[in-house]
Amino acid sequence: MTAPSVRRLVPLFLLAAISASGYGAIFTLAGEFRNQFRLSEVGVGVMVATGFGTGFLTQAVLSRYADRGHAVRMVRIGVAVLVVSMVAMAVGTVLWHFVVARALLGAGSGLIVPGVRRVTINLDPPNLGRNLGLLGSFHLTGFLLGPALAGLLNEVIGLRAPFVVMAVVAAGAALFARRLPADTGELTTERRIVRALLANRGIRAALCMTFAFYVMVGTWEALWAIMLDDLGSNAMVVGFTLAVTSVPMILLGGRAGALAQRTGPLRVAALGLAVTVPCMAGYGLIGSVPVLVALSMVQALGDSFSLPATRIAAAAATPPDQHASAQGLLGSVEVLVAGAVAVPAAAAYQHLGAAWTWFGAAALMLVAMGAGLVLGRGTAAAAPLDEPVAVAH
């Protein structure tokens, strides 16, 4: 990838990181909101779930408009919505204030993601894989830095401080959002885009791989901290494990994306998931925190390849005028699956124990991965991308 194309993509990468940081911050401070504002557990759950719901609906319903020439405009509107959401979190005092703020955060991110991915795909097609991999790395970095920054500011200044700072950062992002690269891709006239995409076997294969990956994400979010706490670890150890397991994903995203483009996205996605699935099955059988952390590092290597490869598979299978719709469809499934899996995973852990819960998640991932490979056989999603934005077949 040439230096000029890198410089042109940096604003998109930063927007992805900033939008993800808000999600992570709210997860980290949910307990503080409950205590300081005397919210019930149900109220906190509603606040968190609302963001998933609006993120899902926004991407599922509105991403098609990015394919009709509004990608950059949607990104800019999304950034403005993020600013409002952070201000609302900073000044809120009762539950409904926070629910509205969280809903705006989900909607803002839902407006940003499809447009950012579409412009990234179209700006430098020969390096599509590397670009989407780097975009994923920045997104993950923001998701991890958000909680760290939020926790520090909360301890030093107070609960409102993280959201004031993030509102300022998002406002700064709004300034360079005015200088985003133009969307150079083809525009669509298709009116039933989602239906047409779902009829595409390559897209269905990518959705299956996405489903498998986000079963892991939802299970991790629900169980990892609880399981380590049950084994005697404190919050600092939990944070350390999250940090170290993210390093491979951050460092390898671009290389993994390039490999997926060169050798076939579904193949690389399946290879990554084949590393992750045994690790997931093994977590419930291990009672040593250091061994768990070592195993999670192995899993992170697999995740580094499967995450960008699923998105590249969708791009490979998508007609060149429908990339935002396809990526929005993937994004909505990501949010939906992660949110839907977390609650039953927590219930299964409580009633069935760690071994059955982790094994069940691994089995579900394996089934989805197998379905993706079967559906994707003979499609553009399974082949090397000689022409990254060629019409799907």
N, C-alpha and C positions, 0 to 999 in steps of 0.2 A: 504494500500500500504506500503510495507516495506521500511525502510530507505535506503538500498542499491539501490533499484529501483528508489527512488526519486533522489538520487545523480547521477545516470546514466542518468536521464532524464533532469536534470538541463541545460546542454549545449543546448539541443533542445529547451527548453523553452526560454532561453536567446536569441537564434537566432531568434525565432519568435518575441520576443519583439523588437529586434534591427531592423529587417526588416520592422516592422510596424511603427517604429518611424520615418523613412524617409518619408513615406507617409504623416503622420501628419504634419511634419515640412514644407513640401512644400505647403500644404493647408494653413497653418498659414501665410506664407510669400509671398503668391501669389501677394498680393497688393503691397508689398515692391518691388518685382521684376518689377512689372508694372511701378512703379514710378521711381525707380533708373535707370532702363535700357530703359525707355521710350518704353515699350512694349504696344501694343494695347490690349483691352479686348479680342479680338479674339485670339491674340497671346498667352495670358495667358491661355485661354481656350484650345488651341491646346496643350500647354505644359502639362497641367493637364490631358487632355483626352488621350494623347499618352501613359502615364503610365498605365492607365486602359486598353488600347488596347493591349499593349505588355504583361501585366499581364494575360489578358484573353487568348491570343494566346499561351503563354508559357505553361500555365497550361492545356489548352485544347489539345495541340498537343504533348507536351513533357512528361507529367506526366506518360505516359505508360512505359517510359524507366526506371523509378524508380522501376516498377514492374518486370523489366527484370534484376535486379541486380545492378542498378546504383544509388540507392537512396542516399547513403552517398556521392558519387562522385558529384551528382547533387547539393546537399546541399552545398558542399565545393565550387563548381564553382559559385553557386548563391551568396555566401558570397563575393567571389572575385569580381563579377560583381557589388555588392553593393558598395564596396570600390571605384571602378572606377567611379560609378555614383555620389558618394558624392564628389569625387575630381573634376569631371567635373562640378558639380554645383558650387563648390567653386571658380573655375578659369574661368568660362564662362563669356562672355561679350555680346553676341548677341543671338537672339531668337533661332537659330538653335542649338547653344551649349546646351541651356537648354532643348530643345526638345529631343535631343539625350540623355542627362543625365537622363531625366525623363523616357525615353524609357528603358534605362538600369536599372533604379530602378524597373520598373514594371517587366522586364525580370528576374532580380535577385530574387525578391520576388516570382515570379512564379516558379522558379527553387527550391526555398527553401521549399515552403509550402507543396507540395505533398510528398516530401521525408521525411520531419519532421513528418508529420501526419502518414505516413506509419510506420516509425520506432517506433513512440510512440504507435501505435496500437499493433505492434508485440512484443515489448519488454516485456510487462507485461499484457498479455491478461486477467487475472482475474480482473484487475483493469482498463480495457479499458475505461469505462465511466469516472472515476475520472481523468484519465490521459488526455483524450481529453478535459475535462472541465478545468483542470489546464492550459493546453496549450492555450485554448481560453482566460483565464484570463491574462496570460502573454502577449499574443498578444494585447489585449485591453490596458493593462498597457503601453506597448510601444507606441501604437498609441496615447495615451493621454500624456505621458511624452515628446514625440517628440515635439509637439507644445509648451509645457511649456518651455522646454529647448531652443528651437529655438527662441521664443519670448524674453526670457531673454538675450541670447547671442547677438541677434540683437540689443536690446536696449543698452546694455553695451559696446559692441565691434563693431558690424557692421554686415551687411547682410551676408558676407562670413563666418563669424565665426561659425555659427551653422553647416555648412557643413564640415568645417575643423574638428571640434570636432567629428562629426558623422563619418567622414572618419577614424579618429583615432580609434574610438570605433569599427567600422566595421573591421578595420585591426586587432584589438585585438581579435575580434570574430573569425577571420580567424585562429588565433593561436589555440584556443581551439576547433575549428571545426575539427582539426586534431585528436582529441580524442573523436569523437562522438561514441556512442555505435553502434555495428554492426547491420545490418538489418538481423534479424533472421527469417523473414517470408518466405513463399513459393514464388517461382519465377514463372512467367507466360510464357507460350509459345503461348498464344492467340494473333492473329494478328489484330483482329478487336474488340479491347476491348471496345471502346466507344459505338459501335453499340450494342454489347452484353449487356453492362450495361444499355443502354437506353431501351432495351427490358425487363429489370427486373422491375416488378411493385414496388418492395420495393425501388429501386433507384429512380424511377419516383416520388414516394410519398415523399422521402426525398428532391428531387429537388423542389417539390411544396412547401414544408415547408420552404426551403431555399429562394425560390422566395418571399414568404410572408414576411419573416424576412427582406430581403434586400430591399423590397419596403419601409419598415419603415426606414431603414438606409439611402437610397437615399433621401427620403422626408425630413428626419431630417437634413441631410447635406445641403440641398438646402434652407430650410425654417427657421430652429430654430433661428439662429443668426439674420436673417432679421426680423422675427416676434418680437423677444425681443427688437430689435432696434426700431421698429415701436411703441412699447409700452413704449419707453423712457429709456431702459436699455443701459448701456455702455458695452464696450468689456470685462471689468473685471467681470461684472455680468454674461455675456454669458459664460466666461471661468469657473466661479464658478459653474454655473448650469451643465456644461458638467462634471466637476470634481465630484460633489456630486452624479450625476446620474450614474456615472461609478462605484461607490463604491460597490453596491450590486453585480454587475456582476463580479468584481474582487474577492470579498470575497466568493461568492457562487458557482463559476464555478465548482470546484471540487465536491462539495456536489450535485449539480444539475446533473452533469454527472453520479455520482454513482446512484442517484435515477432513472435516465433514463435507466441505465443498469439493474437495479433491477426490475423496474415495466413496462418497455416498452418505447422505445425512442419516437415513434410517439405520444403516449399518453401524455408524458411530454411536447413534443414540442407543441402540440395542447393546453395543459393547459396554457403554457406560452403565446402563441399567443392570447388565449382567454382573458388574462389580458391586453395585449398590445393593441388589436384592439379597445376596448371602450375608452382607453386613447387617442389614435390617433384621434378618431372621436370627442373627447371632446376638443382638443386643439383649434380648430377654433371657439369655442363658449365662450372662456374665455378671459377676458381682464385684468386680474390681474396677474402680474409676480409671486408673491409668490404662488398663487394657481396653476399656470402653473408648477412651480418647484415642488410643492408637488405632482401634478399628474404625472410628469415625474419620480419621485421616485417610484411611484406605477408601472409605466411602466417598469422601470429598473428591478424590481423584476421579472416580467414576462419574460423579455429579458434574465435574468440570467439563466432561465431554457430552453427557446426555442432554444437559440444559440447552446449550446453543444449538446442538444438532437437531432437536425437535423443532425449533423455530426456523432453522434453515430448511428442514424437510418441508415445512408448510410453504415457505417462500418458493422452493423448487416446484411444488405442485400447483402453485397459484397462477392463474392468468395474469399477465403483467399489469393490467389495469385494476387489480383487486387486492393488492398487497395489504393495504390497511384493514380491509374487511377480514382477510384471513388472519392477520396478526391480532386483530381485535377479538376474533372468535377464539383464538388460542388464549389470549389474555383473560377473556371472560371465563373460560374453562379452568384456567389456572386458579383464579380467585374462587370460583365456585367449589372446586374439588378440595382445595386447601381448607376452606371454611367448613365444608360438609363433613370432612373426615375427622376434624379435630374433636368434635363432641363425642361421636361414638368411640373414638380411640381412647379418650379419657375415661369413658364409662367402662369399656372393656378392660382397661388397666386396673380400674378399681375392683371390678367384680370377677375377672378371669385371671388377672395377674399379668406380669410383664411378658413372659414367654409366649403365651397364646396371642397376646395383642401384637407384638412385633412380628411373630410368625404369620399372623393373619394379614397384616399389612404387606409383608413380603410376598405372600401368595397372590394377593390382589394385584400387586405390581407385575408379577410374573405373567398372570393371565392377560393383563392389558398390553404388556410388551409383546406377547405372542400374537395377540390380535392385530397389533400394529404391523408386525412383520408379515402376517398373512395378507392383510388388506393392502399393504404397500408393495407387494410383489409385482414387478413389471411396471411400476409407475415412475414418474419423474422424481418422486421423493426418495426412491431407492437408488437412483443412479447418480454418478458423479455429475457435477454441474459444469459442463462445458460452456453452457450459456445460462448464467444464473437466473435470468428473468424470462426464460423462454416459456411459451404457452404450455400449460400442463397437458399431459396425456395419460 
